[in-house]
Amino acid sequence: MTPWPYPSAENLPDLEGGGIWNTEGWVGAVLDAAAVVGGSGGTGEPAERAERFLASAVAACRTLLTAP
């Protein structure tokens, strides 16, 4: 998930479900397939981890895009 315009790569909020922030070349929330199927995103089934990631990424992007 890529917010536009790209926010500063400093102080990005944490993401749930095993999500990470890409900050090289572009800034965006990423959920690697291994985090979903491999379980490195914490507890819960793969669909639950993906849902937690999406919800946290949408919330983070909204916050970043509305910050002064």
N, C-alpha and C positions, 0 to 999 in steps of 0.2 A: 504494500500500500504506500503510495507516494504522495505526500502533501505537496501542493504547488501554490505559491512559490516555495522552494525548498527552505525549510527553517535552518537555523544554525545547528551544526552538529554537536554543539556543546549543550550539556544538561538535558539530553533527551530523556523522556520518562521511561520507566521500566515497562516492558511488555509481558503479557502473560502467555501461558501455553507453550513456552519455549521460543517465543519470538525474539528477534534481535533487530538492531538498527544497522542498515548498511549506510556507511558514511564515505565511501570511496567512490568518487565520480558522480554520485547522486545520494540523496538522503531518502530513505524509505524503510518502512517496517517490513520485515521478511520472516516468513515461517518456513524453515527448511523441512523438506519431506521427512528427513530422518528424525526430526523433533516430533513429528506427528506419529509416524508408525513405530519409531524406535523408543518412544516414551521419554526422551530427554526433556520434554516439556513439563514434567511433573506427573502428578497422579491423574487418573481418569482415562477414559477411552479416547482413541484418536479423534473422534468427532468432537468430544468435549474439549480437548486441547485446542483444536482448530477454532471452535466457537469462542473460547476464552481469548485466544490470540486476536481474532477479528474484532471482538468487542473492545479489547484494550487498545488495539491499533486505531480503530475509529475514534475512540475517546481521546487518545493521545494526539491524533492529527487535528481534531477539532480544537483542542486546547492550544496546540502549537500555532494554528492559523488564526486564532483569535487573540493571542497574546500581544501586548503592546510592543 
